[in-house]
Amino acid sequence: QVHLVESGGGSVQSGGSLRLTCAVSEDPGYFAYMAWFRSVPGKEREAVAIIKMDGSTTYPEDSVRGRVTISRTNTGKNELYLKIDNLKPEDTAMYYCAAVRLYARGSFYAPPKRQDGYEFWGQGTQVTVSS
């Protein structure tokens, strides 16, 4: 059973930075893809950042590209990170860590950007940005 536990959310002022952490029950490099999604009430979860098994990264969301960095570690602890800089009020959302163990058909060259492309999820961590 895979366990994902997010932390690091909170309330920050516009322009600030946060680093979100996802504690993973196994080496994050063993998953085909891991990702950070975010959601607000009434909207589908959107992929913010994706990291592939080989370490390559994708940032699907135009509004955060250039302000977010996804990374991982398996040295001493198994964790996935999301650094968000220059936070804006529109970044206010629940942020979720997600993972998929195997490459689905067609996904080796195209990372899944929809939530149905991931099989494991954390409980989320809330980020609130005030202006």
C-alpha positions in Angstrom: 0.0 0.0 0.0 1.4 3.4 -1.0 1.0 6.3 1.4 1.4 9.9 0.5 1.3 12.6 3.2 1.5 16.3 2.3 2.6 19.0 4.6 4.0 22.6 4.3 0.8 24.4 3.4 -0.3 27.5 5.3 -1.3 31.2 5.0 1.2 33.5 3.3 1.1 36.9 1.8 1.3 37.6 -1.9 4.9 37.5 -3.1 6.0 35.0 -0.6 7.2 31.4 -1.1 6.3 28.0 0.2 7.8 24.6 -0.1 5.3 21.7 0.1 6.5 18.3 1.1 5.0 14.9 0.3 6.3 12.1 2.4 6.2 8.9 0.3 6.1 5.4 1.7 8.7 4.2 -0.8 11.4 5.7 -3.2 9.6 8.4 -5.2 11.9 7.4 -8.1 10.1 4.0 -8.4 6.9 5.6 -9.8 6.4 6.2 -13.4 5.2 9.7 -12.5 4.6 11.7 -9.4 2.8 15.0 -9.5 1.4 17.9 -7.6 -2.2 18.9 -8.3 -4.3 21.6 -6.9 -8.0 22.1 -6.6 -10.5 24.8 -5.6 -14.2 24.2 -4.9 -16.2 23.7 -8.1 -13.2 23.0 -10.3 -11.5 19.8 -11.4 -8.0 19.2 -10.0 -5.3 20.7 -12.2 -1.8 19.4 -12.5 0.8 21.9 -11.4 4.0 19.9 -11.8 4.9 16.4 -12.8 8.2 14.5 -12.4 8.9 11.4 -14.4 10.9 8.3 -13.2 13.9 9.6 -15.1 13.8 12.9 -13.3 12.4 15.0 -16.2 9.8 17.5 -15.3 6.7 19.0 -16.8 4.8 22.1 -15.8 1.4 22.0 -17.5 -0.3 25.0 -15.9 0.5 28.3 -17.6 -0.3 30.4 -14.6 2.4 28.9 -12.4 5.1 28.0 -15.0 8.3 29.7 -14.0 7.2 30.0 -10.4 7.1 26.4 -9.3 9.8 23.7 -9.1 9.1 20.0 -8.4 11.9 17.8 -7.0 12.3 14.6 -5.0 14.8 12.9 -2.8 15.4 9.3 -1.7 18.5 10.1 0.4 17.6 9.3 4.0 13.9 10.0 3.4 11.5 9.5 0.5 10.0 12.9 -0.3 8.5 14.9 -3.1 8.6 18.7 -3.0 6.9 21.6 -4.7 8.5 25.0 -4.3 6.2 27.9 -5.2 7.7 31.4 -5.5 6.0 34.7 -5.9 2.8 33.4 -4.6 -0.4 35.1 -5.8 -3.9 35.0 -4.4 -5.1 32.8 -7.3 -2.7 30.2 -6.1 -5.0 29.6 -3.1 -6.0 26.0 -3.3 -5.7 22.6 -1.7 -2.5 21.0 -3.0 -2.3 17.2 -3.5 0.5 14.8 -4.1 -0.2 12.0 -6.6 1.6 9.0 -8.0 1.2 6.3 -10.6 3.3 3.2 -10.5 3.4 2.1 -14.1 3.4 3.8 -17.5 0.0 3.6 -19.0 -0.4 3.0 -22.7 0.9 6.1 -24.5 2.1 7.8 -21.3 5.8 7.2 -21.6 6.3 10.2 -23.8 3.2 12.2 -22.6 2.9 12.6 -18.8 -0.7 12.3 -17.6 -2.1 15.7 -16.8 -5.5 14.6 -15.6 -6.3 13.3 -12.2 -7.5 10.0 -13.6 -4.0 9.3 -14.7 -2.9 8.8 -11.1 -3.7 6.0 -8.7 -2.3 7.1 -5.4 -3.2 10.4 -3.6 -2.5 12.2 -0.4 -5.0 14.0 1.7 -3.9 17.4 0.6 -2.4 20.5 2.2 -4.1 23.9 2.1 -2.3 27.0 0.7 -4.0 30.4 1.3 -2.4 33.5 -0.2 -3.6 36.9 0.9 -3.1 40.1 -1.1 
